[in-house]
Amino acid sequence: MKNIAIIMGGYSSEYQISLKSGNVVYETLDASKYKAYRIHIFKDKWVYVDANDNEFPIDRNDFSVIADDARISFDCVFNAIHGSPGEDGHMQAYFELIDMPQTSCDIYQSALTFNKRDCLSVLKPYGILTAESYYVNLGDFIDEDRIVEKVGLPCFVKANKAGSSFGITKVHKKEDLKHAIDVAFKEDDEIIIESFLDGTEVSVGVITFNGETTVLPITEIVSENDFFDYEAKYLGKSQEITPARLTKSDEEKVNIVAKKVYDVLKMRGYSRSEFIFKDGEPHLLEMNTVPGLTKESILPQQAAVAGISLADLFGSAIEEALKK
């Protein structure tokens, strides 16, 4: 029986979604193989939370915990933290230093994919298509004419390092740019402004499953809102159609690109990449390395269509981490 620490929470606006994801993993792991422990990671505390919601502090020297007069050590960490510090490389670095296996990708891949601007820049030389983009850092002069000239209207203003569509606005008029930039700067000190790609949006899960890189069935995103924002993602304001209504040719194209991105970046664990088809070609928007794991989330939906149960999806991630 392996002791598995499921880390959840985090320091970003996504912490509530992370708590939901972590609890699904906690409730679903195969109890005949794994003893699961819920570990809440917040800025002011790292604690083990038992079945009665009692909290016991984590010893950060070796990530163990004393509960009920016994010291508990862990064989592996299941990472369910969306955003910082679970998706940006910080927890990965800590676990590498203490030699603790964990289920998500490595430090460099986490930090790179969390930074949308850097990730897209690294992938462009490999022929990965992306939207036109314009970068702004906090304190930069905002040249609205130049922005519109580069990316056109409508455009998207995004926090560079944030997930779950926090800090993102679709801008239709030049005079609304300033407000959208202010919204994005509430989430991050770097922003990315991208051209609007008008086409079918899809989400592609690529995972390491039973030792093999596996592309899951594709999900088509049809948002009731102006774009796939927080409400569309989490409050039911979208249709997520799995498998996506794509031609065989388009399905093959996006599968090849998604797997290429996973391989080029030397990924492991889970990933979920977002693409929009423009002129018949998939353009990459971003990659998530700790995607949502709630029952409504896209990756579990895709696994279900592929015939992979949640227990097998989560168990495979742990076995891969233990192998490494």
TIGU-24175 format. One record per residue: residue number from 0; residue in one letter; z, y, x of N, C-alpha, C, CB in turn. Coordinates in steps of 0.001 Angstrom, whole numbers, plus 500000, padded with zeros to 6 digits. Glycine has a CB too. Layout:
numi  vexpa  n_up  n_north  n_east  ca_up  ca_north  ca_east  c_up  c_north  c_east  cb_up  cb_north  cb_east
NUM  A  Z  Y  X  Z  Y  X  Z  Y  X  Z  Y  X
...
***
This chain:
numi  vexpa  n_up  n_north  n_east  ca_up  ca_north  ca_east  c_up  c_north  c_east  cb_up  cb_north  cb_east
0  M  500000  498800  500859  500000  500000  500000  500000  501244  500891  501246  500009  499030
1  K  499006  502104  500702  498898  503314  501523  499528  504496  500788  497411  503617  501869
2  N  500254  505320  501533  500792  506563  500969  499742  507665  501069  502100  506988  501700
3  I  499367  508227  499936  498315  509246  499897  498900  510565  499408  497140  508798  498984
4  A  498773  511600  500242  499198  512955  499860  498004  513669  499234  499751  513760  501101
5  I  498129  514049  497973  497049  514798  497316  497415  516275  497387  496833  514328  495816
6  I  496685  517025  498232  497004  518449  498363  496227  519243  497315  496675  518966  499798
7  M  496923  520177  496691  496330  520969  495599  496990  522331  495556  496484  520247  494228
8  G  496359  523268  494859  496890  524640  494772  496043  525565  495617  498371  524701  495229
9  G  496629  526070  496705  495874  526945  497596  496221  528403  497426  494413  526759  497376
10  Y  495513  529246  498196  495858  530667  498306  494896  531576  497533  495876  531077  499766
11  S  493905  531005  496863  492853  531841  496255  492955  531850  494737  491464  531344  496676
12  S  492039  532578  494107  491994  532662  492644  491704  531311  492002  490942  533671  492210
13  E  491288  530334  492809  490915  529021  492265  492093  528047  492165  489833  528407  493122
14  Y  493328  528526  492421  494432  527570  492562  494704  526767  491288  495689  528303  492967
15  Q  494499  527390  490096  494782  526664  488857  493790  525524  488637  494751  527619  487665
16  I  492531  525761  489009  491517  524713  488878  491846  523589  489865  490074  525284  489135
17  S  492294  523970  491062  492678  522976  492065  493834  522104  491573  493067  523670  493374
18  L  494820  522714  490915  495947  521929  490386  495449  520906  489367  497007  522858  489738
19  K  494476  521315  488545  493896  520375  487567  493174  519234  488281  492916  521112  486614
20  S  492340  519585  489285  491615  518562  490049  492590  517584  490695  490727  519217  491127
21  G  493608  518136  491353  494585  517288  492050  495309  516345  491118  495591  518140  492771
22  N  495634  516830  489921  496338  515974  488956  495449  514855  488433  496849  516808  487788
23  V  494139  515136  488300  493211  514064  487890  493180  512974  488965  491770  514633  487646
24  V  493115  513373  490228  493136  512385  491324  494446  511592  491269  492977  513091  492720
25  Y  495562  512295  491089  496895  511682  491040  496973  510626  489929  497976  512764  490820
26  E  496405  510968  488776  496486  510058  487620  495493  508899  487718  496237  510832  486328
27  T  494472  509041  488556  493338  508106  488533  493333  507123  489694  492052  508874  488541
28  L  493954  507476  490824  493906  506582  491998  494418  505189  491643  494740  507169  493162
29  D  493795  504191  492232  494147  502793  491990  495574  502524  492490  493132  501841  492690
30  A  496499  502340  491529  497920  502208  491878  498226  500898  492587  498773  502318  490632
31  S  497279  499941  492553  497520  498680  493269  497242  498828  494769  496644  497558  492680
32  K  496498  499910  495146  496157  500138  496559  496876  501334  497159  494669  500334  496705
33  Y  497138  502356  496314  497624  503638  496844  498865  504103  496099  496530  504710  496751
34  K  499824  504625  496857  500953  505331  496240  500670  506816  496413  502353  504918  496890
35  A  500450  507501  495290  499996  508898  495324  501177  509863  495225  499001  509167  494181
36  Y  501084  510939  495993  502105  511999  495988  501410  513334  495792  502942  511998  497316
37  R  501942  514148  494865  501375  515491  494635  502014  516477  495604  501597  515954  493156
38  I  501176  517132  496398  501669  518129  497358  501071  519482  496979  501297  517737  498845
39  H  501937  520433  496628  501483  521786  496293  501507  522643  497555  502374  522419  495176
40  I  500348  523238  497847  500221  524102  499027  500043  525536  498529  499009  523658  499949
41  F  501051  526365  498740  500969  527787  498395  501416  528605  499602  501844  528121  497137
42  K  501105  529898  499573  501462  530750  500725  502957  530713  500997  501015  532201  500483
43  D  503759  530676  499940  505215  530766  500132  505900  529406  500219  505829  531557  499005
44  K  505151  528308  499982  505800  526991  500060  504771  525863  500130  506724  526779  498850
45  W  505114  524832  500901  504403  523553  500883  505437  522550  500394  503794  523157  502325
46  V  505211  521945  499227  506241  521074  498650  505634  519814  498039  507039  521832  497587
47  Y  506427  518720  498114  506114  517514  497348  506738  517689  495971  506644  516203  498064
48  V  505952  517437  494933  506429  517587  493549  506498  516193  492932  505484  518542  492704
49  D  507715  515744  492589  507843  514376  492060  507520  514331  490568  509267  513836  492305
50  A  507678  513151  489973  507289  512942  488565  508103  513820  487612  507464  511465  488180
51  N  509294  514250  488047  510133  515125  487204  509988  516596  487580  511602  514713  487315
52  D  508965  516897  488366  508686  518266  488831  509765  518832  489757  508528  519180  487641
53  N  510562  517948  490367  511462  518398  491436  510622  518642  492688  512605  517343  491714
54  E  511022  519655  493474  510251  520022  494667  511031  519715  495944  509877  521513  494625
55  F  510329  519147  496927  510924  518819  498222  510035  519413  499308  511087  517264  498406
56  P  510608  520210  500232  509767  520892  501234  509113  519923  502213  510596  521901  502007
57  I  507871  520237  502569  507116  519473  503560  507537  519915  504960  505580  519659  503360
58  D  507768  518944  505847  508003  519245  507259  506631  519445  507903  508828  518091  507981
59  R  506308  520683  508275  504962  520982  508775  504718  520469  510197  504726  522474  508735
60  N  505767  519989  510862  505573  519418  512199  504715  518160  512144  506924  519099  512846
61  D  504920  517353  511099  504156  516094  511009  503694  515800  509589  504999  514930  511518
62  F  503839  516768  508690  503433  516642  507288  504150  515470  506598  501908  516454  507195
63  S  505447  515339  506895  506261  514341  506193  507196  515080  505238  507076  513445  507205
64  V  507958  514315  504454  508883  514952  503504  510100  514051  503330  508186  515219  502121
65  I  511258  514673  503192  512470  513903  502866  512748  514095  501380  513711  514359  503745
66  A  512724  512976  500630  512993  513011  499189  513900  511828  498860  511655  512960  498344
67  D  514932  512101  498077  515893  511049  497694  516418  510297  498914  515239  510059  496719
68  D  516772  511085  499945  517395  510557  501172  516495  509626  501989  518651  509821  500813
69  A  515201  509675  501744  514284  508856  502549  513139  509732  503041  513736  507643  501725
70  R  512707  509470  504289  511560  510224  504818  510263  509520  504420  511653  510368  506374
71  I  509353  510293  503842  508048  509751  503436  506994  510291  504400  507700  510134  501940
72  S  506237  509380  505006  505082  509768  505830  503820  509314  505108  505164  509142  507279
73  F  502709  509962  505442  501467  509686  504712  500426  509040  505621  500905  510978  504105
74  D  499631  508152  505006  498539  507499  505734  497264  508328  505690  498272  506110  505156
75  C  497112  509127  504631  495876  509897  504451  496143  511037  503483  494715  508993  503931
76  V  495385  512111  503642  495472  513265  502737  494198  513331  501899  495681  514600  503537
77  F  494364  513428  500587  493220  513674  499703  493188  515172  499428  493319  512836  498356
78  N  492125  515819  499875  492033  517277  499771  491421  517685  498429  491195  517850  500935
79  A  492223  518323  497571  491729  518822  496280  491944  520334  496169  492440  518094  495108
80  I  491991  521026  497324  492176  522483  497299  490811  523165  497340  493064  522956  498494
81  H  490471  523866  496255  489244  524677  496235  489574  526044  496831  488666  524821  494769
82  G  488683  526569  497647  488961  527865  498267  489911  527711  499432  489541  528839  497248
83  S  490482  528839  499877  491377  528832  501039  492732  528240  500643  491555  530272  501608
84  P  493391  527449  501522  493025  527050  502883  492390  525656  502954  494249  527088  503768
85  G  491980  525099  501802  491489  523718  501793  490002  523568  501988  491858  523078  500530
86  E  489247  524669  501732  487789  524560  501776  487196  525429  502879  487190  524951  500429
87  D  488046  526081  503659  487549  527019  504683  487855  526573  506106  488145  528388  504456
88  G  488390  525359  506264  488635  524816  507600  490075  524887  508065  487792  525523  508575
89  H  490912  525668  507384  492293  525850  507859  493098  524549  507772  492992  526950  507043
90  M  493079  523891  506612  493837  522640  506486  493212  521549  507354  493891  522181  505007
91  Q  491881  521556  507445  491203  520555  508277  491665  520668  509737  489661  520726  508186
92  A  491794  521911  510219  492238  522127  511603  493675  521628  511789  492140  523630  511979
93  Y  494529  521946  510822  495933  521515  510894  496022  519986  510939  496736  522065  509682
94  F  495283  519321  510041  495360  517849  510003  494763  517225  511258  494638  517307  508763
95  E  493737  517850  511806  493174  517322  513057  494208  517428  514184  491871  518090  513442
96  L  494939  518536  514219  495947  518727  515273  497065  517695  515191  496541  520128  515186
97  I  497442  517299  513970  498536  516315  513852  497989  514892  513681  499453  516672  512657
98  D  496651  514744  513812  496004  513430  513776  496218  512712  512445  496526  512565  514910
99  M  495975  513453  511367  496143  512908  510021  494773  512798  509345  497107  513799  509176
100  P  494350  511597  508916  493065  511477  508217  493064  512288  506923  492756  510001  507912
101  Q  491923  512920  506623  491805  513658  505354  490386  513485  504814  492145  515182  505548
102  T  490239  513654  503502  489019  513197  502822  487843  514162  502879  489329  512922  501407
103  S  488066  515434  503204  486934  516373  503173  486249  516427  504540  487411  517792  502755
104  C  485255  517296  504655  484489  517376  505899  485348  517987  507018  483199  518214  505687
105  D  484768  518108  508214  485535  518579  509374  485666  520111  509388  484868  518101  510673
106  I  486405  520608  510383  486746  522042  510459  485498  522921  510427  487549  522332  511738
107  Y  484570  522631  511335  483402  523512  511479  482588  523536  510195  482517  523057  512657
108  Q  482338  522363  509626  481536  522285  508400  482220  523026  507245  481292  520811  508013
109  S  483538  522913  507166  484284  523607  506108  484154  525119  506253  485770  523201  506139
110  A  484393  525597  507474  484343  527039  507713  482930  527576  507487  484814  527365  509144
111  L  481940  526830  507939  480553  527288  507831  480093  527337  506377  479628  526376  508640
112  T  480309  526266  505630  479814  526213  504249  480586  527169  503354  479911  524788  503697
113  F  481838  527480  503725  482630  528433  502924  482107  529854  503080  484113  528378  503331
114  N  481416  530093  504196  480839  531413  504457  479359  531353  504047  481007  531833  505985
115  K  479061  531807  502827  477704  531646  502284  476648  532227  503225  477599  532317  500908
116  R  476919  533408  503773  475941  534091  504626  475633  533261  505870  476459  535483  505033
117  D  476674  532789  506543  476476  532035  507777  475786  530708  507502  477811  531796  508477
118  C  476178  530048  506425  475608  528741  506096  474104  528851  505834  476318  528140  504868
119  L  473705  529835  505026  472280  530013  504725  471500  530362  506000  472085  531122  503655
120  S  472121  531159  506884  471461  531534  508142  471225  530324  509039  472297  532571  508889
121  V  472198  529418  509088  472069  528213  509914  470966  527298  509372  473413  527451  509971
122  L  470840  527245  508044  469893  526302  507435  468452  526806  507408  470329  525990  506034
123  K  468259  528123  507447  466894  528671  507339  465925  528101  508383  466941  530182  507476
124  P  466309  527976  509665  465368  527437  510659  464926  525996  510365  466001  527493  512034
125  Y  465678  525300  509508  465305  523926  509148  464376  523889  507929  466564  523095  508865
126  G  463909  525073  507516  462956  525116  506410  463600  525084  505036  462010  523979  506526
127  I  464915  525307  504973  465596  525336  503670  465342  526708  503033  467151  525057  503824
128  L  464759  526713  501832  464429  527973  501159  465667  528566  500488  463313  527753  500117
129  T  465784  529899  500537  466924  530592  499927  466415  531875  499263  468035  530914  500997
130  A  467297  532536  498509  466953  533831  497915  466903  534901  499009  467980  534224  496810
131  E  466190  536017  498732  466283  537200  499613  467719  537703  499563  465265  538340  499178
132  S  468254  538138  500706  469650  538570  500676  469890  539826  501513  470546  537452  501168
133  Y  470982  540497  501180  471389  541742  501852  472903  541649  502023  470962  543052  501022
134  Y  473398  541954  503234  474821  541783  503523  475523  543140  503609  475013  540998  504837
135  V  476745  543174  503085  477580  544381  503185  478996  543966  503556  477573  545194  501843
136  N  479581  544659  504534  480991  544460  504879  481806  545635  504360  481174  544302  506414
137  L  483084  545389  504109  483974  546447  503627  483944  547617  504619  485436  545909  503443
138  G  483732  548822  504115  483655  550002  504973  482246  550427  505311  484394  549754  506228
139  D  481254  549535  505082  479856  549894  505346  479379  550966  504360  478949  548643  505255
140  F  478415  551770  504806  477747  552708  503900  476888  551890  502921  476864  553756  504703
141  I  476997  552198  501646  476238  551473  500617  474936  552230  500338  477082  551308  499297
142  D  473839  551691  500815  472533  552311  500606  471851  551597  499429  471648  552237  501913
143  E  472069  552147  498224  471607  551458  497015  470083  551313  496988  472077  552211  495771
144  D  469364  552351  497458  467890  552276  497455  467415  551134  498356  467269  553624  497926
145  R  468044  551026  499513  467637  549978  500469  467934  548585  499916  468358  550169  501823
146  I  469080  548468  499235  469453  547171  498639  468399  546749  497615  470861  547251  497965
147  V  468047  547677  496714  467077  547364  495657  465703  547053  496260  466968  548541  494656
148  E  465354  547800  497296  464064  547565  497968  464014  546148  498564  463831  548627  499085
149  K  465158  545688  499103  465189  544378  499773  465251  543227  498768  466390  544298  500722
150  V  466130  543333  497756  466369  542159  496890  465812  542319  495472  467856  541884  496806
151  G  465446  543559  495093  464905  543761  493747  465992  543747  492680  463874  542694  493436
152  L  465576  543936  491441  466476  543897  490286  465873  542956  489239  466705  545339  489689
153  P  466699  542215  488490  468150  542102  488667  468485  541387  489988  468780  541342  487471
154  C  469760  541534  490395  470218  540843  491598  471655  540385  491376  470112  541764  492859
155  F  472125  539548  492271  473505  539070  492198  474312  539647  493348  473556  537528  492224
156  V  475487  540184  493017  476431  540655  494035  477570  539636  494065  476965  542133  493725
157  K  477827  539047  495237  478811  537960  495341  479796  538220  496466  478108  536618  495565
158  A  481051  537831  496243  481987  537722  497360  481452  536626  498275  483464  537405  496867
159  N  481449  536868  499581  480852  535908  500512  481655  534626  500605  480721  536525  501885
160  K  482998  534749  500583  483843  533574  500749  484746  533414  499527  484688  533683  502043
161  A  484177  533018  498409  484964  532763  497197  484204  531749  496367  485231  534084  496379
162  G  484917  531024  495527  484266  530017  494702  484531  530247  493234  484724  528636  495096
163  S  484066  529302  492401  484269  529335  490954  483754  530614  490309  485730  529172  490640
164  S  482779  531259  490965  482152  532483  490441  483129  533653  490342  481555  532211  489071
165  F  484234  533614  491089  485082  534806  491192  484350  535840  492047  486490  534457  491806
166  G  484401  537101  491626  483813  538174  492424  482306  538216  492381  484248  538045  493828
167  I  481686  537687  491295  480222  537685  491207  479773  538455  489965  479673  536231  491171
168  T  478744  539276  490137  478196  540077  489030  476677  540037  489098  478712  541556  489087
169  K  476062  539921  487915  474606  540066  487843  474328  541527  487515  473962  539092  486762
170  V  473540  542183  488374  473283  543631  488244  471844  543849  487771  473532  544373  489609
171  H  471700  544587  486681  470367  544853  486119  469856  546252  486479  470399  544695  484598
172  K  470816  547180  486719  470409  548576  486983  471048  549056  488282  470816  549516  485797
173  K  470313  549889  489013  470795  550370  490307  472166  551053  490182  469778  551343  490918
174  E  472361  551794  489087  473633  552541  488949  474843  551615  488734  473532  553528  487773
175  D  474602  550323  488469  475727  549385  488299  476099  548671  489604  475381  548347  487232
176  L  475334  548936  490661  475592  548246  491932  476984  548541  492483  474545  548643  492960
177  K  477371  549813  492438  478646  550235  493047  479825  549478  492424  478848  551765  492877
178  H  479835  549398  491081  480936  548700  490405  480950  547216  490793  480811  548852  488865
179  A  479763  546595  490833  479668  545172  491186  480174  544929  492608  478210  544679  491051
180  I  479860  545843  493516  480315  545725  494904  481842  545838  494965  479652  546816  495794
181  D  482411  546759  494167  483878  546900  494115  484538  545612  493617  484274  548082  493198
182  V  483936  544991  492603  484465  543729  492050  484461  542645  493126  483627  543269  490818
183  A  483358  542554  493867  483243  541527  494914  484256  541765  496030  481817  541507  495495
184  F  484477  543038  496374  485422  543353  497454  486878  543044  497063  485294  544832  497842
185  K  487142  542843  495781  488510  542434  495385  488784  541001  495842  488698  542548  493836
186  E  487715  540200  496043  487871  538796  496448  487704  538593  497950  486870  537933  495712
187  D  486944  539466  498610  486610  539235  500022  486191  540551  500668  485476  538174  500162
188  D  486282  540617  502010  485871  541849  502703  484414  541786  503161  486781  542105  503910
189  E  483708  540698  502798  482273  540575  503068  481583  540196  501765  481984  539513  504194
190  I  480425  540803  501518  479690  540405  500315  478239  540112  500650  479774  541497  499240
191  I  477624  539371  499740  476215  539026  499873  475527  539420  498566  476020  537492  500193
192  I  474410  540124  498692  473641  540547  497514  472313  539796  497565  473419  542129  497481
193  E  472021  539060  496497  470855  538177  496521  469880  538497  495399  471293  536726  496423
194  S  468602  538244  495672  467587  538420  494634  467811  537401  493525  466159  538279  495225
195  F  467415  537774  492314  467509  536890  491160  466349  535901  491199  467504  537700  489830
196  L  466685  534626  491155  465651  533586  491108  465560  533093  489672  465969  532400  492099
197  D  464421  533294  489056  464253  532930  487645  463643  531540  487568  463360  533968  486893
198  G  464484  530554  487293  463981  529186  487220  465091  528235  486823  463371  528760  488556
199  T  464788  526953  486810  465770  525924  486437  466841  525826  487521  465077  524539  486224
200  E  468113  525889  487090  469227  525757  488034  469767  524339  487976  470353  526783  487722
201  V  469972  523754  489146  470509  522396  489200  471628  522314  490233  469393  521380  489532
202  S  472491  521337  490012  473590  521080  490928  473443  519645  491420  474987  521316  490242
203  V  473490  519467  492747  473228  518147  493334  474443  517704  494155  471943  518177  494225
204  G  475034  516602  493732  476144  516028  494490  475623  515082  495551  477119  515297  493561
205  V  476055  515296  496790  475754  514347  497870  477094  513946  498474  474777  514973  498967
206  I  477340  512649  498530  478641  512171  499007  478427  511012  499986  479544  511725  497810
207  T  479475  510738  500758  479496  509484  501505  480230  508501  500612  480193  509634  502936
208  F  479527  507429  500202  480123  506455  499282  479898  505055  499839  479516  506586  497846
209  N  480997  504336  500039  480921  502996  500642  480094  503010  501926  480317  501992  499642
210  G  480303  504052  502744  479685  504113  504066  478277  504671  504102  479666  502773  504646
211  E  477713  505030  502936  476331  505519  502910  476245  506912  502296  475439  504552  502132
212  T  475311  507720  502834  475034  509027  502215  474323  508767  500895  474163  509953  503160
213  T  474921  509253  499807  474431  508945  498458  474171  510239  497703  475446  508059  497684
214  V  472948  510401  497192  472635  511544  496327  472893  511098  494893  471136  512044  496521
215  L  473773  511803  494204  474134  511446  492826  473082  511983  491841  475545  512006  492470
216  P  473072  511482  490600  472166  512042  489592  472354  513554  489469  472397  511366  488225
217  I  471233  514260  489301  471228  515734  489319  471697  516281  487972  469810  516277  489654
218  T  472417  517408  488018  472848  518093  486795  472059  519387  486624  474374  518387  486832
219  E  471537  519586  485418  470860  520841  485077  471869  521759  484408  469623  520592  484145
220  I  471885  523018  484840  472838  523999  484309  472106  524927  483340  473509  524819  485466
221  V  472564  524936  482088  471990  525867  481107  473148  526704  480584  471233  525107  479925
222  S  473268  527943  481091  474409  528795  480737  474132  529586  479464  474738  529756  481889
223  E  475153  529663  478595  475047  530536  477408  475193  531992  477827  476128  530170  476343
224  N  475907  532219  478943  476097  533580  479440  474887  533978  480287  477416  533693  480268
225  D  474957  535155  480870  473799  535668  481621  473527  534835  482871  474027  537134  482015
226  F  474566  534164  483364  474405  533257  484508  475569  532279  484485  474349  534045  485878
227  F  475613  531340  485439  476639  530289  485469  477924  530869  486060  476155  529048  486300
228  D  478646  531660  485230  479844  532357  485695  481092  531525  485398  479956  533747  485031
229  Y  482270  532120  485563  483535  531387  485384  483627  530800  483973  484745  532320  485653
230  E  483309  531622  482952  483387  531139  481558  482455  529950  481344  483032  532274  480566
231  A  481244  530076  481896  480266  528997  481740  480761  527721  482433  478891  529423  482314
232  K  481391  527903  483608  481846  526734  484375  483033  526049  483725  482211  527143  485790
233  Y  484009  526848  483268  485300  526257  482904  485684  526415  481444  486361  526852  483737
234  L  485021  527288  480698  485425  527535  479315  484354  527088  478325  485731  529014  479114
235  G  483509  526167  478776  482561  525542  477869  481355  526377  477481  483258  525160  476663
236  K  481116  527501  478204  479985  528371  477830  478699  527950  478558  480315  529852  478153
237  S  478510  526646  478715  477262  526194  479338  476999  524758  478908  477329  526306  480900
238  Q  475742  524384  479049  475375  522979  478907  475148  522448  480310  474098  522786  477995
239  E  475737  521316  480600  475494  520662  481888  474843  519325  481560  476837  520478  482737
240  I  473576  519220  481868  472786  518065  481433  472550  517139  482613  471435  518512  480816
241  T  473156  515940  482540  473014  514950  483608  472504  513642  482996  474377  514727  484361
242  P  471399  513087  483465  470530  513618  484518  469709  514811  484029  469596  512522  485030
243  A  469353  515675  484992  468598  516897  484689  467210  516556  484145  468472  517782  485949
244  R  466683  517494  483335  465346  517285  482747  464287  517790  483733  465212  518025  481359
245  L  464136  517070  484814  463172  517453  485848  462025  516447  485873  463856  517538  487244
246  T  460872  516903  486342  459793  515949  486589  460209  515069  487762  458430  516680  486878
247  K  459597  513908  487867  459905  512989  488972  459681  513693  490318  459026  511701  488879
248  S  458619  514490  490370  458266  515189  491609  459353  516197  491991  456905  515905  491455
249  D  459827  516999  491006  460868  517994  491296  462185  517317  491669  461079  518920  490085
250  E  462470  516215  490993  463699  515472  491294  463667  514981  492746  463873  514269  490314
251  E  462542  514435  493155  462415  513941  494538  462543  515080  495543  461067  513223  494733
252  K  461891  516216  495209  461953  517387  496120  463388  517820  496373  461154  518572  495537
253  V  464148  518001  495285  465504  518543  495447  466432  517498  496065  466066  519016  494086
254  N  466214  516220  495774  467007  515164  496413  466816  515162  497924  466630  513795  495840
255  I  465555  515307  498347  465240  515308  499784  465909  516505  500467  463698  515346  500010
256  V  465813  517689  499823  466398  518904  500423  467926  518789  500473  465981  520174  499616
257  A  468542  518317  499382  470009  518213  499336  470523  517248  500407  470474  517745  497936
258  K  469834  516126  500571  470252  515149  501593  470021  515727  502996  469473  513803  501424
259  K  468912  516466  503157  468625  517081  504456  469725  518081  504836  467247  517786  504428
260  V  470151  518900  503866  471228  519875  504116  472505  519135  504550  471504  520743  502832
261  Y  472840  518063  503849  474044  517265  504153  473961  516706  505580  474209  516099  503124
262  D  472770  516181  505921  472601  515570  507243  472545  516613  508367  471333  514726  507265
263  V  471808  517715  508140  471685  518778  509155  473067  519327  509505  470759  519928  508647
264  L  473913  519500  508487  475244  520071  508717  476255  519024  509191  475750  520729  507444
265  K  475796  517748  509303  476695  516651  509721  477920  516571  508809  477146  516847  511194
266  M  477636  516591  507526  478691  516555  506521  479265  515151  506379  478160  517044  505176
267  R  480455  515097  505807  481008  513844  505306  481849  514207  504084  481867  513083  506413
268  G  482303  513184  503364  483069  513464  502147  482158  513961  501037  484167  514495  502426
269  Y  482736  514735  500128  481987  515220  498967  481257  516517  499292  482927  515431  497771
270  S  480132  516726  498619  479507  518057  498623  478776  518225  497297  478518  518238  499849
271  R  478671  519460  496866  477878  519764  495670  477119  521040  495957  478779  519908  494379
272  S  475786  520932  495969  474951  522089  496312  474225  522582  495073  473935  521732  497427
273  E  474092  523920  495002  473419  524537  493853  472029  525003  494291  474258  525736  493281
274  F  471045  524690  493467  469652  525082  493741  469036  525723  492500  468809  523852  494188
275  I  468078  526633  492721  467227  527131  491634  465778  526901  492044  467501  528660  491330
276  F  464997  526382  491089  463570  526174  491350  462826  527486  491153  462985  525070  490424
277  K  462114  527903  492191  461258  529093  492098  459881  528684  492620  461856  530325  492922
278  D  458855  528958  491819  457489  528550  492180  457431  527064  492549  456969  529404  493356
279  G  458195  526273  491801  458146  524820  491986  458926  524287  493173  456749  524401  492124
280  E  459629  525172  493910  460363  524730  495103  461863  525011  494940  459815  525439  496376
281  P  462725  524056  495313  464166  524294  495206  464665  525266  496284  464923  522968  495310
282  H  465376  526313  495848  465983  527295  496765  467500  527088  496731  465599  528786  496364
283  L  468093  526957  497902  469540  526710  497995  470328  527995  497748  469902  526125  499379
284  L  471355  527897  496874  472267  529028  496657  473511  528880  497529  472668  529131  495163
285  E  474138  527690  497469  475364  527481  498251  475737  526009  498217  476534  528353  497707
286  M  476681  525662  499092  477230  524306  499102  478746  524382  498953  476839  523550  500410
287  N  479300  523535  498093  480753  523414  497936  481191  522100  498578  481176  523472  496418
288  T  482257  522145  499382  482707  520917  500051  483978  520345  499436  482939  521185  501523
289  V  484641  521095  498551  485725  520524  497745  485401  520873  496288  487166  521085  498187
290  P  484399  520190  495713  483984  520528  494354  485050  520124  493337  482652  519849  494019
291  G  484953  520715  492136  485908  520404  491067  485936  518913  490766  485561  521184  489798
292  L  487136  518392  490505  487302  516961  490239  487976  516702  488898  488110  516313  491350
293  T  487992  517730  488025  488523  517507  486680  487523  516644  485916  488788  518868  485932
294  K  487955  516116  484779  487062  515222  484018  485815  515963  483531  487811  514614  482814
295  E  485923  517308  483374  484767  518098  482909  483884  518535  484077  485243  519336  482125
296  S  484352  518376  485306  483635  518905  486468  482325  518153  486692  484514  518820  487724
297  I  481430  518835  487422  480066  518312  487569  480023  517032  488405  479169  519367  488204
298  L  480711  516994  489535  480628  515807  490402  481107  514537  489685  481460  516028  491675
299  P  482255  514554  489001  482643  513359  488236  481634  512987  487136  484010  513580  487608
300  Q  481015  513995  486502  479963  513694  485511  478822  512926  486169  479424  515000  484863
301  Q  478419  513401  487352  477304  512765  488063  477665  511346  488489  476905  513597  489292
302  A  478898  511171  488960  479349  509834  489375  479315  508881  488173  480790  509897  489983
303  A  479743  509369  487022  479759  508524  485813  478351  508042  485469  480360  509301  484615
304  V  477368  508959  485546  475979  508582  485246  475473  507568  486279  475060  509841  485226
305  A  475972  507679  487505  475577  506733  488570  476322  505400  488459  475839  507353  489953
306  G  477241  505315  487469  478007  504078  487296  479179  503953  488245  477112  502902  487473
307  I  479628  505087  488792  480776  505080  489710  481995  505599  488948  480494  505958  490996
308  S  483035  504785  488855  484255  505223  488160  484989  506253  489017  485186  504008  487846
309  L  485847  507039  488371  486635  508022  489130  487519  507322  490166  487508  508875  488173
310  A  488104  506191  489789  488974  505468  490732  488170  505054  491972  489608  504212  490050
311  D  486922  504599  491770  486086  504206  492915  485630  505425  493717  484861  503411  492434
312  L  485312  506522  492996  484887  507762  493665  485989  508261  494597  484527  508857  492622
313  F  487225  508310  494083  488344  508815  494873  488760  507807  495952  489536  509134  493960
314  G  488756  506530  495597  489157  505491  496557  488211  505422  497742  489218  504133  495873
315  S  486901  505565  497477  485914  505525  498561  486158  506657  499557  484483  505616  497992
316  A  486493  507865  499038  486753  509010  499928  487930  508721  500860  487035  510287  499101
317  I  488955  508067  500326  490135  507732  501139  489758  506685  502191  491299  507204  500238
318  E  489013  505654  501787  488630  504597  502739  487757  505148  503865  487886  503466  502010
319  E  486848  506074  503523  486005  506714  504554  486872  507487  505549  484964  507670  503898
320  A  487859  508228  505020  488747  509017  505889  489572  508101  506800  489688  509907  505037
321  L  490056  506991  506259  490863  506062  507061  490020  505415  508159  491484  504975  506163
322  K  488735  505152  507862  487820  504569  508875  487674  505498  510062  486427  504284  508265
323  K  487554  506837  509755  487311  507827  510808  488528  507909  511731  486997  509224  510194
***
